[in-house]
Every structure is written in structure tokens, then in C-alpha cells.
Amino acid sequence: MTRLHRLTRRSRQGDAGLTLVELLVATTLSLLVLTMVTSFLISAQRAAATAGSVSENTRVAANAMNEIGRTLRAATDNPVSTGDVPQYAFQYASPTSVRFFAYVNLESTLSKAVEVQLTLDPTTRSVTETRWAGTQLSPTSAYYAFPLATGAVLSAAPTSSRSLATTAVNTTLFTFKDAGGNTLGNPGAPLSAADLPNVRAVTVTVVVGKSVTDPNAVTLTNTVGLANIVMGAS
């Protein structure tokens, strides 16, 4: 009988569950592990979102900067058939818009003159490129005529227009410099007719992001030399 009582007592002791203290310790440890894992996942998601945002802004800014630089480097004075002083490359220039002639073909191996306007609209946050094809004066002529205006807008219908960026948050896109590297014009104002012939370099600043306070906004700055403009005023 004594032996039977011992075996029964051992059996009852083996069936005993967790104590309250053990349950509390296990629960606390589980909560700590879950908190650490959740924090890690949230941090990883935030880092991935930040990297994705910066990468997208960089891509947009780089594409816009590449096209702006490519077209600006093609800026060329437009010769006239009378042999007089040519029309200077830049017909209009302001902190947000520039219009110029280009005789270095931008689309193919064929030589065809174009007039290009690059414009930043701070309201819509867009950067656009608009083109007008030159009109050849005669089938065998090397001279071209273009629509002209002293202001920022041409009334003539463009040959083409496309968007280079739709999330630009800067308010100034261009700064113009002369042959000595001096900044031309007054801040916030278009260049005067006297300054337009002296443009020898253009500093381009592109800022792309969700807003002006976006911590992930990307800023690219590049000074474009105008290799095709070597004559005229200095």
C-alpha cells in the first residue's frame, strides 16, 4: 500500500501545470520578442520606403538634367542670309525659362535647325521642353527662319512638346554666366536684351521631391558650357 501511495503521489506531481509566475515570465518574454521583431520590421519598411523614394527622385532629376544639358550644349547663333550679325542663340532667358536656337541636330544625323524652350512651372512643378522646327528659306538654303518674340511665350504652334519632370520643387532652374564666369542679370528677372548675347554658360539646378520640405528630395546642379557659341559679344 505504501508503495502504491508513492506512485500515485508522483503521478499527481507529474500532471501539475505551469505556475502563475512561470506563465507571467513566459508571456513577458514573448511580448519582448514580438516587440523587437515588430520594431525591426517597421524600421526595415521605413528604410526601404526612403531608399525607394530617393532612388525615384534621383532617376527623375538625372533624366531631366541630362536632357536639359544635352539641348543647352547644342545652343547656336542663327546666321541670317543678309550676312549681317546673326540672331544670338538665346532669344529669351529667365530663372525659370530659356529659349534658344540649336543647329547641332538633337534627334538624328540630319542637320536641321530647331528652336528649343525649356521651362519650369513652379505651380504645376513641371519641367517641359518645347520645340519649333526651323523653316528653310529655300530648298538649297543653309538659312532658317524661326518664330520670334521678346517675351516668354511664342504664339506659333510648336512642333513638339514633352514633359521632362512633374515633381520639380525648386523655383529657380537657370542661372546665366558670361565668358568670365560672372552671373548675368538680376535675381528673379529675365535677362535684358543687352545681356542675352553674352551668355556663355548656364547653371542648371533641378530639385525633385514630393514637396519643398521633402527630406528625400534630390538636388542636382550642373554648369553647362556653350561650346557652339564662340563669337559675338563677350
KOLPA-529054 format. One record per atom (N, C-alpha, C, O, CB): x, y, z. Coordinates in steps of 0.001 Angstrom, whole numbers, plus 524288, in hexadecimal, padded with zeros to 5 digits. Glycine has a CB too. Layout:
BEGIN
XYZ...
***
This chain:
BEGIN
8033A7FB3E800008000080000800008035A804F1800008023B808B07FD337FC5B80008804C28076F804E58032580AE1809748036E80D4F80A9E7FE1880DBC80F1C7FC6C80F33808918078880ED7806797FB9081130807317F66A80D3D809577F28C80E9080C907EF3C8136D8020C7F4688086D807937F2F6804498096A7EF7C8032F80F2C7F05480263812187EC987FF4E806407F04F80324810D27F54B80260816647F679806BF819BC7F433805C381E0B7F24D8020C8173D7FC6380B90817CA7F46080FFD81AC27F23F80F7881B837EC598105881FC37EA4881527817FA7F37F80E01817387E9B080D618178C7E40A808FD81B457E2858096481E297DEB280C55812297E1CA804B981B247E5A38005781EAD7E488801E98245E7E55A8005A827C47E2537FBA081D547E80180501825737E973806B682ABB7EA9180A4382CC67E631809C7831447E48B8098C82AEB7EFD880DD1829747E4588114F82B067E01380E3B82C367DB1780F6E82FDD7D8348155D826B77DF0180A45829087DA3580715829D67D58F8044C82F0F7D5D18040B831D57D1E6803218256C7D4EE8023F8306F7DA427FF8D835707DAEA8035A83A0F7DA3A801FF83E107D7F07FCF0835B07E05B80830839617DC4A80C1083D857DBB980D9583E517D5FE80E97842B97D45C810EA83C437DEFB80DC083A167D2EF80F2383A7B7CD6480AF683D327CA3B80C2183F837C62E8101F835227CB25805F583CF67CC0A801B883F737C9298010E845347CA727FDA6847C47C8397FCB983CA87CA3880435847497CDF6803A784CC77CF94804FB850617CB06808D884F657C8548073784E017D459801C3854C87C9F9802AC8587E7C5BD8069C85CA97C74E8094285C3A7CB4C7FD8E85B0C7C419806F3860F27C3E180A73865497C502808618686B7C994803AC8690C7CA5180B20868CA7C03580C0186A507CC8A80A6686DC37D0CC809418732F7CE8F80AB7874447CA1B80EB586E0D7D523806BC8768B7D1798057C87BD57CFBD80A6887EF27CE8B80A89881EF7CAC78024087EA77D3DC80E6087E487D1AA8134F881147D0D3815CD87F627CBB5817AE882AA7C8BC8171D880217D566815D787A587CAA58180D878647C5C08150787A747C1078175687BD27BD098180F872657C5B980FCD87AAB7C18780C8D87C9F7BD4680DA0882627BC3980DEF884057B7B7806C587BCD7BE8980E31885777C06280F5688B077BFC9814A888BDE7BD3E8153B88F3C7B9DC80F2488DC67C51781881888D97BED781DBD889547BC8A81DA7887F37B6C38200788AA87B393821A5885CD7BF6D81AEE883C27B56781A9F8821F7AFF5817D1886347ACA381975887627A846817D687CDD7AF888139D888517AEBD810B188C567ABDE813F6891397AB09813F6893787A6C980BAA88DBD7AEC6816C3892DF7AF1C81A18897867AEB481E5A896CF7AAA681F6389A527A78781C8B898CC7B3FB820D2892417AAB3824EE891367A6E0822BD891297A151825368932479DB38279D88BFB7A81581E2188EEB7A0A981BB488EC379B7A81A878943E7998181B6389575794EF816AC88B8479B9E818838979C79D148175589CFB79B9981C4489FF379A1581C368A30B796678148D89FC87A00E8208E89F0279CEC8257B8A19A79BA58277389FFD79644829398A33D793328299A8A06079FC78271C89AE47952C828E0898FB7901A8258A89B3E78BB48279589CED787B0828B8892FC78FF58204F89B4678C8281CCC89D667888E81DC88A337787B181D978A510783428171D89C7F78A2281ED58A61C78BE481FEB8ABB378B6D824E38ACAA788538250B8B022785008205D8AE33790D3828F38A99C7896582DDD8AA347869682D3D8A8EF780CF82F3E8ABBA77D728320A8A6BA788FE82A6E8A4AE77FAC829A48A32777A378266D8A74077753827A38A8A2772E2826F189DCB779E5822468A933779E781EF18AD2C77772822008B22C776638217D8B4817723681A308AE6077AEA8252C8B3D377A278285A8B88B7797282C248B7EC774EA82CEE8BB89771D682B5E8B9D077E7482E798B34B7748A8321A8B2487704682F5A8B28176B00831668B4C376747834B78ACFA770FF82AB18B02976AAB827C98B025765C48262B8B5B07642F8267F8B71E75F9B822F38ACA67663F824698B8CF7680B822D68BE30766E8827838C16176505827178C45E76146820638C0C176BC882BFC8C0B8767A5830B38C38576606832638C1F17608B833FF8C53875D6B835228C286769E2832028BCE875F6C833818BB0175A3D82FDD8BD3275609831A08BE9E751CB833708B4FD75A1C82AC78BD77757378270D8BF9575372827FF8C56075280827B58C73874E12821768BEB675554829228C83F756B482A388CDD57562182F298CEBD752F982F598D23674FA782AB98D06D75B7B833298CB9B754038380D8CC2575118837368CAE674B528395F8CD85747EA83C498C88D753668340E8C6E074A3C832FC8C575744CF82FE68C9C874218830EE8CB0573D9082FF88C0407448A82C1B8CC14744DC828FE8D04E7429182C5F8D5107417882BD68D78D73D64824768D1CC7463282FE48D65974527833668DACF74468837068D9EC73FC8837C48DD6273C868369D8DBCE7495C839458D53C73F8783CCF8D3FA73B33839F18D42C7360283C088D6167322083F458CE9073BFC8351B8D22C735F0832148D24973122830C48D7D072F68830FD8D90E72AC482D238CF33731CE82F628DB277333182E168E095731FB832D98E38972FEA8327C8E65B72C0982BEC8E353736D78374F8E2E07328683C1F8E57C730CB83DBC8E38B72B6783F6A8E69A72818840968E491734BF83D378DE7272A8A83EB08DC357257C83B3D8DE637211E83D348DFBD71CF183E488D632725A7836218DEBE7220B832938E0C971E16833A18E68C71D0C833B78E8397188B82CE88E00071FC78346D8E99972132835968EF307207F83AB68EFF371D8A83B288F36D71A3F835DB8F1FA725D783E8E8ECAF71EBE843988ED0871C0F843018EBCB71647845538EE66712F8847948E95171E8F83FE78E7D37151183F0C8E65370F9D83C7A8EABD70C8F83E2F8EC0D7084383BAD8E16270F4F838608ED0570EC9835958F13A70C1F839238F5F870B648395A8F84070729830A68F2C670F3683BED8F76F70F9183F658FBFE70F4B843C68FB2170B538451F8FEB070862841BA8FD2D714B6845FD8F66E70B3D84A498F5487079B8486C8F566701F684B1A8F77F6FE9084CB38EFF0708D5843D38F326700F0841C58F3296FB9B840BD8F8BE6F9B98420B8FA226F54F83CB78EFE76FB4D83E658FBE76FD2083D53901586FBB08426A904556FACB842EA9073A6F6FD83A0C9040E6FFF78462D9039F6FE4F84B23906616FDD084E0A904C46F8DD85054908126F63A84E8B9055E7029984DF98FFC66F796850AD8FDF06F2E484E659006F6EDF985149902216EA85850588F7F76F28184930900A76EDAD846C0902E76E8FF84796908CA6E8B7848AA90AE26E485840E5901AF6E8EA8471C90B736ED1C847FF9111A6ED3084D9B9125A6EB9284E82915D36E85E846D99135A6F2AC8515690F886EDC8856D09106B6EC69857EB90F426E6B685AD69121B6E42985A5190D206EFD08559A90B136E4B48567D909946DF468548290DC26DB858572890F106D7B8853D89045F6DE1C84FF090FD56DC8D84DCA913C96D904850A8918FC6D98A8519791BA36D5A3847F89148F6DA168520F91A756DE53854D591F626DF1285A2391F526DC5D85BC2923426DA2185585920816E4E185CD391AEA6DC8C861F391A996D9F88618791B466D4138656A91C6F6D17E8648D915636DB3385CD591A8F6D1E985C1391B326CC4385AB0920C76CAC985A06921E46C627857D6917896CA5985A38924516CE86858BA929B86CD6485C9992C356C9918615892BD26CA3E8587292CF26D27D85A7C92EC16C58F85DB3930F56C15885B43936046BF598567D936756BEFA85E5292CFB6BCCD85E8D939CE6BE1385C9493E896BB8785A1893D196B64A85BD8939756B3B08610A942996BABE8560F93FED6B4C48535593EDD6AFDE85522942B16ABA6853CA9474D6ABE684D5893F3A6B0A385826940E36A7C785A02944756A3B08557C946566A0528518F943A169FB085E28941C86A0438561A94AFC69E308520894D3969ADB8541B94DBD6954D858CE94E4A69474850329529E69CF88508E94D8E691928521C94D7168C0A854919528E68A2F85756952996864184D6994C36688AB8539A956D568CF1855C995BDE68B5585B8995C6568CAD85E1E9601068AF0852C79604468DD785D91958BE68FC586306959096914B863FE95CAE695D48687A95D8C697568663A95AB468CC885FD895ED369806860699624769C858618B95F146A16E8623595A526A13D85B74965A069D45861BC961D66A5CA8628C95F2A6AAC385E3095B266AB958599A95C796AB00862B6963266AF5E85F849564C6ACE985B7C952476AD71857D39535C6B208858F6956846B57B85E0494CEF6AE1B8537A950AB6B1F185002950D86B677852B494DCF6BAD4854369494E6BA1584A6B94E836B52D85351950436BF618561194DB66C3A585313948E66C58084E46948B56C54D856E5951896C82E856059450D6C74B853BC940006C8A884F28940866CC6C84B1693E126CBAF857DB93C7E6CB0584FD5943BA6D07384BC59442F6D46A84814948AE6D3188499E94D3B6D2E084E35945006D9DA84338947406D23D83F3394B186D10683C3C94CD06D5E483A01951116D60A83B6B948E36CD0A83C3D949866D9CD839B194AD06DEC583C5E947A36E30783DB2943166E237833A0949AA6DE9983D2494A046E78383FB69473F6EBD183DF1949936F0FE83E6294E4A6F1D9845C3947886EB4E83BF5946466F46983A43947E76F9A183B97943856FD6E83D4B93F5D6FBB783440949336F9C183AE09444A7028B83C0E9401D70646838CD93B297058583A50936FC7075C83B419421970BB38345893B96702D3830F4937057022D8303A935586FC8382DD59314A6FB8A82BB99381F7048683233938516F8C18314D936EA6F347835A5938FF6EFCD837C793D346F0BA82C03939026F16B836E9935F76EBC783AE7937A36E8138395B935B76E29F83776931576E1FD8406D935876E9AE83A34939116DEB3838F2937A56D94C83DA0938F76D5DC83FCA93D406D62B833E893A8A6D75883F299353A6D292843F4935E96CF88843B5932D16CA708407592F556C9CA848BB934376D2BE8473A934306C6D7847C89315C6C1EC84BCD92D026C2A484F6992D726C5CA8496B9351E6BD6884B1A928CE6BFA784ED89247F6BFDA84FAC922646BA5B84C009209B6B7D284CED920186C393854869229D6B88B855D1920936B35D8588691B4A6B3AA85965918CB6AFA6859429246D6B075859D4919996B84785BE8914526B8EB85739910C96B988854539113C6BD5785FC5913E06BDBB8566E90D396B5C8851A490A286B5C88514B906CB6BAAC8551D9045F6BC4E85158906BC6B0E584CA1906B36BCFA84BDE903F86C1E5849248FEB16C143848D08FBAF6C501848C8907576C58A847358FD8D6BC9E8440E8F8DE6BBF28464A8F4F16B80D8454F8F0436B88D83EBC8FA636BA42849438F6C06B43584B358F32C6B0318503E8F5566ADDE852488F94C6AFAC8470E8F2506ABD9852378F2B56A9DD856FF8F4796A74B855E48F8D16A35C859898FB3A6A159859AE8EFE56A493850ED8F9D86A23F84F8E8FDF669E9F85027903456A14184EC9903EA6A5D1849F88FD3769C98852339070E69E5B852E790C476A07D84DE090F6169FB984C76910C069B568579B90F1569DE084B39910766A403846629136D6A3BC84617917046A86F84644915406ACE88419090FC36A380845A591C086A7678459991FD66ABA58406F91FAE6AE9783C4C91EC76AC4F84698925546A988840C0920916B3A883C16920B46B6ED83C83925416BAC2840C0927466BBCE83B5A91B736B9E383813926C66BCC7837D992A866C10F8359A9279A6C5BD8318F925086C5518347292F846BF9B8383F928026CA30836D5924F26CECD835949288F6D35E8384392C736D44083B46921266D048831859273B6D6388305892A106DB0C82FDC926316DF8482CFC9225B6DF2E82B4492D556DA7D832B6927436E3B08328A924206E87A8300C9277B6ECAE831B692BE66ED9783827922336EA2E82C07925606EF448290B9288E6F2EF827BF9258D6F7E6826189210A6F7BA8240D92A7C6F06282887928236FC4B826CD9261C7015F821EB9291570302821E792DE47032082B36926A17059D81DC99263670444819079289470658818AD9271B70C1D81729922B770D5B81406926BA7033C81A0D92AB170FB0819FA92961715488148F927F271753814179252B71B3981C1292DE97186681073929D6714B280B24928A37167E809C2922EF71596807C59204D719168072E92C22713BC80ACF9210C710E7809A491B9670FAB80E4791802710C180DDE9133F7103A8080491B15709FD812B691A5471247817829176D7137C819879146170EC681BE19103B70F658168D913B171805818A19166970A1B81A29913A27055F81E979166E7028C81F0491B38702A88157C91306701BD821D99135370009825E5915536FC878249F913416F71B8242E90E866F65D82B95913A36FE5782406916C26F34D82280915256EE0F82679916F06EA058294791AC56EACB81D1D917486ECB7826A39141F6E5C5829F09156E6E1538266D9161A6DC878239B912816DB0A82E34911206E0608269E91AB76DA248236891BE26D593826FC91D3D6D10382AF791FD96D1B081F879206F6D6B88258191B6B6CC53828CC91C566C7B5825A691E766C3278210E91D3C6C26E82B869174D6C61282854921B86C01A8263F923A86BB2C82A3D9226D6B6F282ED1923D06B77882509929AB6BB6E8289491FDD6B2CE82C2791EB06AE7D82D1A923A06AB5782985926B26AA6C829EF91A496AAF1831F89245D6A9B28333C928DD6A675830FC9284A6A1008306B923F069F088391D9299B6A62C82FB592CAC69E8D82DBF92CB06992C8323692E176957F8344193270695AE8291B9309869885833B192A7569236837FB92B5E68E908365792F7B68A8E8322392F15688428399C9263468BCE839A39336D689B783834937C1686508378C93612680A78346E9385A67DCA83C3F93C00686A983A739321B67F06839D192FE0679CD83BD692A43679FA83EB1928DB67D9483CCC933326758A83A68927096762683C189218D67646841F5920CC676A7843C591CE3678C983A2D91ED467189844EF9247F6749B84AA592400674B284D30927B66789D851FA9281D678D384CDA9250566F4784A0A92A6267BAA84C2092E4E67F4A84E0B92BD16845684BE8927EE68631847FA9326A680828520D92E20686768540492C6F68B93851E492FD668FF38538A92F6069472859FB92C8A68BA684E389334168E9D84C19936E56926C8468293557693E08438693361690A784C3E93C85690478453393649698D984013934DC69ADF83D909398169D9C8403793CCD69FE5840809303469EA083866939AD69D518356693DAC6A0048325B93B206A474830AD936A36A40B831AD9408F69C33831AA93E0F6A8B582EF793C0A6AD4A82AF5940016AF3E82B70944AB6AE2F832E693AB36B1A58270993E2C6B21282390941E46B4AC82691944C86B8F0829A0942696BBCB81EB793F116B702825B5949D26B95B828AE94D056BD048250B94FE36C0BF820989511A6BF6582C1E950ED6BA12826F5950F26C56A8241F954146C946827FB9559C6CD8282B9F952B46CEB381F54951046CBA18272B95A206CFBC82AA495BE56D3E7828F4959CD6D93782C01959E26DCEE82AD2961D56D4088241A957EC6D99C82217955F66DE8D822C19501D6DF248254F94D916DBF681C73957586DF178206694E036E348821159487D6E48C81DC6944E36E13581EAD9402A6E12B81FD3947966EA2A819E5947066DE5881633943BC6DB7A8167A944E46D5A48168F949686D3FD81098944926DD828169D940B06D28E816389412C6CCE7810A393FDA6CB3E80E5D93C0B6CD1A81A3F93D8D6CA1D80E72943076C7BD8091B942066C5FF808DD93D946C204804C593B256C15D806C2946F86C3A680D2D93C846BF6380D45938626BB6B80C979330D6BDF680EA2932066C231812699388D6B849809B192FB36BB4E808D492A6B6BD5480DF79275F6BD3F810B99277C6B95080495927876BA1680F4D924AE6C17281442921CB6C1928141891CDA6BE4B80FEC91AB46BD3D815A9920676C722818A791B1D6BCB8819199162B6B9ED81865911936BDA18161A90D976BC3981E60915CB6B72881A649122D6C25E819E190E096C64381A5E9105A6CBBC81C7B9149B6CC7881E0C909BC6C5638186590D7C6CF7E818D490F196D4F48189F90A356D85381582906AC6D75C814649130C6D67F81BEE90A0C6DC4081BEB905826DFB781D7F907176E53A81FFD90B1E6E61281F9C901406DDA481BFA903D36E8ED81D2A904CF6EE6982242902116EFE5823098FD7B6EEAC818A0902F36F1F6825B2904EB6F28982A99902A16F46782A4A901136FA1E82D168FD906FBD982F12906706F39E826E4903AE6FD0F8262B9026E7029B820EC904A57045A81F3E908BC7027482AC0904AD7060881E5C901F9707ED81954903CC709F28196C9048C70FDA81564905AF71236815088FFF77087D81E03903EB7124481E6D9047A717F4822F89080A71970825879073871D6E81F1B8FF1B71A88823F390BFF716358281C90FC4717608261E913B871B628220A9162271A90829FC9129B7124B828E99146471FA682711917CC723E482A4C91CC87247A8295891FDA7280D82720914D4728FF82E1E91DA1721028312D922727215B82E55926DE71E8782AF6925EF71B3A836B5921A571F0582FBB92BA271FDB82D499303271D6D830E5932E17198182F2E9364C7169782BA4934137219B835D59315E7196A839A293375715A983C4D92EE7712F783E5F92B677158883DBD937127186683C4292EF370DCB83E9A92AB370ACE843C592C4C7084A847589291E707D083AD5928D8706A18442693143706AE848BD932F8703BC84B6C937B170634848E793B287086484731934416FE2B850A0937B7705C8853D693C4C706EE8579C93CEF7026285A0793924700AF856D793BBC70C508581F941A77006F85B25942926FBA786042945686FCE086070948E67002D857E9945C16F7B38646A943D26FA2086995946156FB0E86C1D947B96F5F486B099458B6F1CE86D19942316FDEE86F8794BA56F65D8725394D746F1BA8777894A816F12B8787D946C66F40687352953666F20387ABD94C3E6ED6887FA4949846EC578835C9499E6F0FE886B6946336F1778824B94BE96E7A2882D294D786F46C8863494DCE6F9008840B94B0A6FDC18865F94B44701F58872A9535E6FA5187FA39486E6FD2987D50945A670188879FE9490D7050F8785F9475A70941881799432B704AA878F594DDE70363875C7951717068586FFB950817057C86E6694F9A70108877399572D7055386CD6950B87099C8673D94FEB70913864BB954907065C865B29590F707C3864B894F0470E698618A953717028285EEB957816FF7F85980958A9701B1856F295534703D985E83955E56F9C4857C495D82701238527395EF3702868519395FA0708548552E95F5C70B8084ECA95AFB7008684C96960857099C84AF09614470F07847D595C8A710E4844FB95A2E70DD3847A79664B70F978485795B21715D98457C9569A717E483FA295716716FD83D4B95B237181C84691955F071DB283D4E952F5714FA837AF952D671445835A69558170F6D830F09556970E79835389552D718C383904957E370C528374695AD2707B78399C95880702BD83DDA9563E702E4838CA960A470835836DC9590A6FE508390F957466F94D83DE395A7D6F7E083E7895EF36F994834EB957AD6F4E68414E958326F4C2845DD95B126F2EB8442995F5E6EF2C8405B95ECC6EC4A849CD9575E6F03F847039639C6EF46845EF967E86EBB4847E5966866E64684AEF962DB6E5A08487A96D036EDA584623969816E259847E5968AA6DCFD84DCC9695B6DC8D8504A966E46D9428451896C6B6D9438500696CAE6DFD5855AF96D946DFB0858B6968FB6E1F585D309680F6E0758570F9728D6E2AA8564F966156E59085901961A86E8048588E95C9F6E4DE85C029594B6E538856DA960C46ED6F8547595BF96E1D98539C957126DF078583B955716DB9F8598B950D16DB9584ED29578C6DBAE85ACF9590B6D8B785F3C957656D573863FC955AB6D895867929534A6D670860C995BC56D1DF86408956DB6DDA4868AD955BD6E0CD8686F950886E3B586C1994F2F6E6838697895A0C6E4AD8644994DA76E319863CC948AD6E5DF867B6944C96E3B0867B2943A86DF0385E2C9467E6E56F86B17942BA6E71B86EFF93EED6E58386EB8939E16E8B8871519360B6E76F874649414C6E5F886BA2939E16ECD286AE29352A6EFFE865C1935B76F2ED8641793A086F44186F909344A6F3E28634C9314C6F3E885E599313A6F6C685EC892D4A6FB3C85FF4928B46FA64859AA92FD56F31385DD392F276FFF785DB092BA57047985817929D2705438548692CFC705E485FD192E64709808575F924BD705388522D92267705AA851B291FB870B028551D91CB870C918512A91E6A7011E84D74920D470DC084C6691E58712CA8470D91BB7712948431691E47711A984CA29226771756846FB916A37136D84221913A8713648415F9113E718CF844C290E6B71ABC8423490F5770F0883CE89125F71B3E83B979101B720548368A90D0671FAB8328590F3371E2F83B0291473724AC836C1907FE720C5832389049771FFE830A59021E7252B833EA90002727FE833699004F71BE182B999026872661829929002172B33823B2900C872B7482144902BB727CA82C25902A072FFE821698FF1E72FD781BC18FF9D7308A81A2C9052F731DF815E7906E97307D819E18FBED734CB81D9D907FD7349181C8690D637361A821A8910137375C825CB90D9F73757818BA90D9E73ADF8215D91528738758262091812739B2828769165073EE682D0F9174573FEF824FA91DF1739D98255A913C7742238274C911E8747368287190C0C7473882997909D074B52823599132674B78828239099C742C58290A903FE7426482EAD902B5743F0832529047674156827E09020673CCA82F768FFAB74824834D78FE5B749BD8379A8FACC745D583C628FA4E745F1834CB8FBBD74F128349A8F85274265836E78F4D473E81837938F7707392B838D48F4D3735558338E8EFFE73DEE836BD8FC90738EC8376B8FF60733FA83D1B8FF1373237840B08FEF87356C835AF905267348883DDD8FEF272D1A8431B8FE8172AD08444A90378727B884115905407249C8438B8F98E7273A848E9905AD7289A84A9490A71725E584F4A9094A7226F85339907377244384BE790ED1729DE84EE190AA271D788533790A1C719D28547490F7571788850EB9125471600851EB9061D7156F85974910CB7174D85B2A915CA7151885F7E914C87112486317911C07122285D13919977197885F1C9175770CAE862FF9169C708908639F91BB17058785FC791E45704388616991212704D98687B91D197046E86983921B97013B86ACC91FEE6FBB686E9891D1A6FADD86E119251570390867A1921956F7FA8681D91FD46F29086B03923F66EF6686938928686EEFB862A791EB66F02386F73922856ED3287257925FD6E9C786FF79260C6E45886DD89221B6E2978780D924606E9868704992A6D6E1B086DDE92B076DC848722A92B256D867873D492F4A6D69F86A749301A6DC3B873E39267F6D6F887864925F36D37087759928106CDFC87B05929786CB38879F4920496D30C87265928526CC608712892A046C70E8708F92FF26C69886FC3931FD6C25186C30927626C53A870F3932AD6CAFF8709C9386B6CAE88760893A8F6CC11877AB93AD16D09586C7593A886CEFB878C493C126C80187E2293DED6C8B987EF19435D6C6908831E945A86C738881EE93A3A6C62C87AF2945776C3F687B7294AA36C1AB877AB94E606C464874EE94CDE6C80C87A6594A766BBB48778E9532B6C29E873D7956F16C4B787617959D16C95787AD3959DF6CA2D86ED0954446C6448729B95C3F6CC618744695F4F6D0D5876B795BE06D4F9875BC9572B6D52A86FBA962526D319879DE95E366D84387C7F95B2C6DC4687BB895DC86E18D87DA395BD66E5828825E95A936DB06
***
